[in-house]
Amino acid sequence: MNIQIFGTKKCSDTRKAERFFKERGIKVQSIDMLDKGMSKGEFRSVCQAVGGMDKLIDQNCKDKDTLALIQYITPSEREDKVLENQQVIKTPIVRNGKEATVGYAPDVWKAWK
């Protein structure tokens, strides 16, 4: 397995995801969304895996202005705006090759081989 976890240090679900894999002896690559963030290719891959960009948007994020803007701009501009303001993305995003989950999803991770 090639596990990548995109999240933040302050996110409790991200820490739980890291602990989940550590307890099972699975190496993970942790990427801090505040430091590095996702590339456009990674973002598109995750969107495709989880069923669209709307599943990645955190409706409870602190940046309400950006969240409102993202909801009302055209779909072509939406991707660029989300990539500029990655604090509106739910965390953790856990990738295993072409598969991905958003949020804490241990039941899905257990099924990964």
C-alpha positions in Angstrom: 0.0 0.0 0.0 1.1 3.5 -0.8 -0.8 5.7 1.7 -0.9 9.5 1.5 -2.7 11.5 4.2 -3.5 15.1 3.4 -4.5 17.0 6.5 -3.5 19.5 9.2 -1.7 19.1 12.5 -4.7 20.6 14.4 -7.3 18.2 12.8 -8.2 15.4 15.2 -9.5 13.2 12.4 -6.1 13.5 10.6 -4.3 12.4 13.7 -6.8 9.5 14.1 -6.1 8.5 10.5 -2.4 8.6 11.0 -2.8 6.5 14.2 -5.0 4.0 12.4 -2.3 3.2 9.9 0.6 3.3 12.4 -1.1 0.8 14.6 -1.3 -1.6 11.7 2.3 -1.1 10.7 1.5 0.6 7.4 3.9 3.4 6.4 2.2 6.7 5.4 3.3 9.9 3.8 1.7 12.8 5.7 1.2 16.1 3.8 0.3 19.2 5.8 -2.3 21.1 3.8 -1.3 24.4 5.4 2.4 23.9 4.4 2.3 22.2 1.0 -1.3 21.5 0.0 -2.4 19.4 -3.0 -1.3 19.8 -6.5 -3.8 20.2 -9.3 -3.2 16.6 -10.5 -3.6 15.2 -7.0 -6.8 17.3 -6.5 -8.3 16.0 -9.7 -7.4 12.4 -8.9 -9.1 12.7 -5.5 -12.2 14.4 -7.0 -12.6 11.5 -9.4 -12.1 8.9 -6.7 -14.6 10.4 -4.3 -17.3 11.4 -6.8 -16.7 15.1 -7.4 -15.4 18.3 -6.0 -18.6 18.9 -3.9 -17.7 15.9 -1.7 -14.4 17.6 -0.8 -15.8 21.0 0.3 -16.2 21.4 4.1 -19.5 23.2 4.6 -18.4 23.9 8.2 -15.0 25.5 7.4 -14.1 28.8 9.1 -13.6 30.7 5.9 -17.3 31.4 5.1 -16.5 34.1 2.5 -14.5 31.8 0.3 -17.0 29.0 0.8 -19.8 31.3 -0.4 -17.8 32.5 -3.3 -17.0 28.9 -4.4 -20.7 28.0 -4.3 -21.6 30.8 -6.7 -18.8 30.9 -9.3 -18.7 28.9 -12.5 -17.5 25.3 -12.3 -14.4 26.1 -14.4 -13.3 28.8 -11.9 -14.3 26.7 -8.8 -11.3 24.3 -9.1 -8.8 27.1 -9.2 -10.4 28.9 -6.2 -10.4 25.7 -4.1 -6.8 25.1 -4.9 -5.9 28.7 -3.9 -7.9 28.3 -0.7 -7.3 24.7 0.5 -8.6 25.5 3.9 -12.1 24.8 2.5 -11.3 21.1 1.9 -12.4 18.5 4.4 -9.6 16.6 6.1 -8.2 14.1 6.2 -7.9 13.0 2.6 -6.4 9.5 2.5 -5.1 8.2 -0.9 -4.1 4.7 -1.8 -3.1 4.8 -5.4 -6.3 5.6 -7.4 -8.6 5.1 -4.4 -9.3 7.9 -1.9 -11.5 8.9 1.0 -12.5 12.2 2.6 -12.8 12.3 6.4 -12.2 9.5 8.9 -13.2 6.3 7.2 -11.6 3.2 8.9 -14.1 0.8 7.4 -13.0 1.7 3.9 -9.3 1.6 4.8 -9.6 -1.9 6.3 -10.8 -3.1 2.8 -7.8 -1.7 1.0 -5.2 -4.2 0.1 
